[in-house]
Amino acid sequence: MSCENSDLESKVRELESRLEALERLVSQNLNLTLKVEVPKVFLERQMVDVRISEDELQGRIILLAKEGFFEEGKTVGDVAKELIRRCWHPKDLKHVRPAMEQLTAIGVLNRFQEKRKRGKGPRWVYYPGPLLGSVKF
């Protein structure tokens, strides 16, 4: 049994010395330099011709925009009412919002959230976009 105790005591002493050595390394003020490389990304914009027919919903909304319909800002509901008035509306009016979002994505329209006077949360109001002037017939 005494042999086992001495082996155990030597292992404890070895662990204590290893722990002390580790504590000395941690307590020393080690200066580490970390180098991180961050890539630069360059985005190139190229103009692409997009052809939209006047018979398509987006084409009809562009015609409204070119006429100045959006100068005072219009909601999707306003656009749907005008399309109905002109008999330009699609069979299902649920296609008006996605068409306007597509035109916003390509820069023909801009949209901003405005608070409603009463009731529900904010709503999107559409205005002429930066690329409306470049639309050609």
Backbone hydrogen bonds in HBPLUS format (Angstrom, degrees):
<---DONOR---> <-ACCEPTOR-->    atom                        ^
c    i                          cat <-CA-CA->   ^        H-A-AA   ^      H-
h    n   atom  resd res      DA  || num        DHA   H-A  angle D-A-AA Bond
n    s   type  num  typ     dist DA aas  dist angle  dist       angle   num
A0005-ASN N   A0001-MET O   3.04 MM   4  6.37 152.2  2.12 148.9 157.0     1
A0006-SER N   A0002-SER O   3.02 MM   4  6.22 154.7  2.08 143.3 149.2     2
A0007-ASP N   A0003-CYS O   3.04 MM   4  6.28 154.6  2.11 144.9 151.6     3
A0008-LEU N   A0004-GLU O   2.96 MM   4  6.13 154.0  2.03 143.1 150.7     4
A0009-GLU N   A0005-ASN O   2.80 MM   4  6.01 156.3  1.85 147.7 154.6     5
A0010-SER N   A0006-SER O   2.90 MM   4  6.07 155.7  1.96 144.9 151.0     6
A0011-LYS N   A0007-ASP O   3.00 MM   4  6.19 151.2  2.09 142.5 150.3     7
A0012-VAL N   A0008-LEU O   2.96 MM   4  6.19 153.6  2.03 147.6 154.8     8
A0013-ARG N   A0009-GLU O   2.96 MM   4  6.19 160.2  2.00 148.8 153.7     9
A0014-GLU N   A0010-SER O   2.91 MM   4  6.08 154.6  1.97 142.2 149.5    10
A0015-LEU N   A0011-LYS O   2.92 MM   4  6.14 158.0  1.96 146.5 152.2    11
A0016-GLU N   A0012-VAL O   2.87 MM   4  6.10 152.8  1.94 147.7 155.7    12
A0017-SER N   A0013-ARG O   2.94 MM   4  6.18 157.6  1.99 149.2 154.5    13
A0018-ARG N   A0014-GLU O   2.99 MM   4  6.21 155.7  2.05 146.5 153.5    14
A0019-LEU N   A0015-LEU O   2.88 MM   4  6.04 150.5  1.97 144.1 152.4    15
A0020-GLU N   A0016-GLU O   2.89 MM   4  6.14 156.5  1.95 147.5 153.7    16
A0021-ALA N   A0017-SER O   2.96 MM   4  6.16 157.1  2.02 145.2 151.2    17
A0022-LEU N   A0018-ARG O   2.96 MM   4  6.17 152.0  2.04 140.9 148.7    18
A0023-GLU N   A0019-LEU O   2.87 MM   4  6.11 156.1  1.92 148.9 155.7    19
A0024-ARG N   A0020-GLU O   2.93 MM   4  6.20 152.4  2.01 147.8 154.8    20
A0025-LEU N   A0021-ALA O   3.10 MM   4  6.39 156.0  2.16 144.9 150.7    21
A0026-VAL N   A0022-LEU O   2.99 MM   4  6.25 157.5  2.04 150.3 156.6    22
A0027-SER N   A0023-GLU O   2.85 MM   4  5.99 156.5  1.91 147.9 154.8    23
A0028-GLN N   A0024-ARG O   3.05 MM   4  6.17 135.9  2.25 141.6 151.5    24
A0030-LEU N   A0028-GLN O   2.97 MM   2  5.76 112.1  2.45 113.9  96.8    25
A0056-GLU N   A0053-SER O   3.11 MM   3  5.38 156.7  2.17 105.9 112.9    26
A0060-ARG N   A0056-GLU O   3.03 MM   4  6.37 150.0  2.12 151.1 159.5    27
A0061-ILE N   A0057-LEU O   3.01 MM   4  6.31 152.0  2.09 149.7 157.6    28
A0062-ILE N   A0058-GLN O   2.91 MM   4  6.17 151.3  2.00 147.0 155.2    29
A0063-LEU N   A0059-GLY O   2.99 MM   4  6.26 150.9  2.08 140.8 148.5    30
A0064-LEU N   A0060-ARG O   3.08 MM   4  6.42 151.6  2.17 141.5 148.4    31
A0065-ALA N   A0061-ILE O   2.97 MM   4  6.29 155.5  2.03 145.9 152.7    32
A0066-LYS N   A0062-ILE O   2.82 MM   4  6.11 158.8  1.86 156.1 161.5    33
A0067-GLU N   A0063-LEU O   3.08 MM   4  6.27 138.0  2.26 140.0 150.6    34
A0067-GLU N   A0064-LEU O   3.17 MM   3  5.15 128.5  2.45  93.7 107.2    35
A0069-PHE N   A0064-LEU O   3.02 MM   5  5.33 159.2  2.06 156.2 149.7    36
A0068-GLY N   A0065-ALA O   2.98 MM   3  5.18 157.0  2.04 106.2 113.5    37
A0071-GLU N   A0068-GLY O   3.27 MM   3  5.48 169.4  2.28 113.3 116.3    38
A0073-GLY N   A0070-PHE O   2.94 MM   3  4.91 156.9  2.00 107.7 115.0    39
A0074-LYS N   A0126-TYR O   2.95 MM  52  5.18 151.9  2.03 136.8 145.1    40
A0126-TYR N   A0074-LYS O   2.74 MM  52  5.18 179.2  1.74 146.9 146.9    41
A0079-VAL N   A0075-THR O   3.10 MM   4  6.44 157.5  2.15 149.1 154.7    42
A0080-ALA N   A0076-VAL O   2.89 MM   4  6.15 161.1  1.92 152.1 157.5    43
A0081-LYS N   A0077-GLY O   2.97 MM   4  6.18 160.7  2.01 149.2 153.9    44
A0082-GLU N   A0078-ASP O   3.05 MM   4  6.31 155.4  2.11 145.3 151.9    45
A0083-LEU N   A0079-VAL O   2.87 MM   4  6.12 156.8  1.92 153.8 160.5    46
A0084-ILE N   A0080-ALA O   2.95 MM   4  6.18 155.3  2.01 149.1 155.7    47
A0085-ARG N   A0081-LYS O   2.89 MM   4  6.12 157.5  1.94 145.5 152.1    48
A0086-ARG N   A0082-GLU O   3.03 MM   4  6.26 148.2  2.14 144.0 151.4    49
A0088-TRP N   A0083-LEU O   2.75 MM   5  4.86 160.2  1.79 156.1 154.2    50
A0087-CYS N   A0084-ILE O   2.97 MM   3  4.82 155.5  2.03 102.3 110.0    51
A0095-HIS N   A0092-ASP O   3.36 MM   3  6.35 169.3  2.37 124.7 126.0    52
A0096-VAL N   A0093-LEU O   3.14 MM   3  5.60 168.4  2.15 115.6 119.2    53
A0099-ALA N   A0095-HIS O   3.21 MM   4  6.26 153.4  2.29 140.8 148.3    54
A0100-MET N   A0096-VAL O   3.00 MM   4  6.26 154.8  2.07 153.4 160.3    55
A0101-GLU N   A0097-ARG O   2.93 MM   4  6.20 152.5  2.01 152.6 161.0    56
A0102-GLN N   A0098-PRO O   2.94 MM   4  6.16 149.9  2.03 144.4 151.9    57
A0103-LEU N   A0099-ALA O   3.08 MM   4  6.36 155.9  2.14 143.4 149.6    58
A0104-THR N   A0100-MET O   2.93 MM   4  6.14 140.9  2.08 139.7 150.8    59
A0105-ALA N   A0101-GLU O   2.89 MM   4  6.13 150.8  1.98 142.8 150.7    60
A0106-ILE N   A0102-GLN O   3.14 MM   4  6.48 144.2  2.28 146.0 154.2    61
A0108-VAL N   A0103-LEU O   2.90 MM   5  5.26 135.8  2.10 164.7 163.5    62
A0109-LEU N   A0103-LEU O   3.27 MM   6  5.72 154.9  2.34 115.6 115.5    63
A0107-GLY N   A0104-THR O   3.13 MM   3  5.06 150.0  2.23  98.3 107.5    64
A0131-LEU N   A0107-GLY O   2.90 MM  24  5.22 161.6  1.94 146.4 143.0    65
A0129-GLY N   A0108-VAL O   2.79 MM  21  4.58 148.4  1.89 130.1 119.3    66
A0110-ASN N   A0127-TYR O   2.83 MM  17  5.12 162.9  1.86 143.8 147.1    67
A0127-TYR N   A0110-ASN O   2.80 MM  17  5.12 159.3  1.84 143.6 149.0    68
A0112-PHE N   A0125-VAL O   2.94 MM  13  5.41 153.5  2.01 146.4 153.8    69
A0125-VAL N   A0112-PHE O   2.84 MM  13  5.41 156.1  1.89 151.0 158.8    70
A0114-GLU N   A0123-ARG O   2.86 MM   9  5.53 161.5  1.90 160.0 165.0    71
A0123-ARG N   A0114-GLU O   2.90 MM   9  5.53 158.9  1.94 154.1 158.2    72
A0132-LEU N   A0129-GLY O   3.30 MM   3  5.54 165.9  2.32 109.3 113.4    73
A0134-SER N   A0131-LEU O   3.06 MM   3  5.30 140.6  2.22 103.1 114.3    74
A0135-VAL N   A0132-LEU O   3.14 MM   3  5.41 163.1  2.16 109.5 114.7    75
